[in-house]
Amino acid sequence: MLQIVLSLIGGLLVGILFKFIKLPVPAPPLIGIVGVIGIFLGAQLVTAALSLF
């Protein structure tokens, strides 16, 4: 959990810095991030299902 929080804080700081120096943010649009989360959750679901059987 600590890694997730530190990653979020680091990302926020980099995002602020990029906006401050007026650079384009090198991140996918929100729909791409949602897709990646879906892939991760799907893989976790299969792992959990396979451990039950």
C-alpha positions, 0 to 999 in steps of 0.5 A: 500500500505504501508503494501505491501512495508513494507512486501517486504522490510522485505522479502528482508532483511530476504532473504539477511540475509539467504543468508549471513549465508548460510541457504536455503531460506524457500520460495516456488519456483517462480511458487508457488508464481505465483500460489498464485497470480493467486488464489488471482486475481481470487478471486478478480475478482469473488468479483468484478463480483458479486458486479456488479450483 
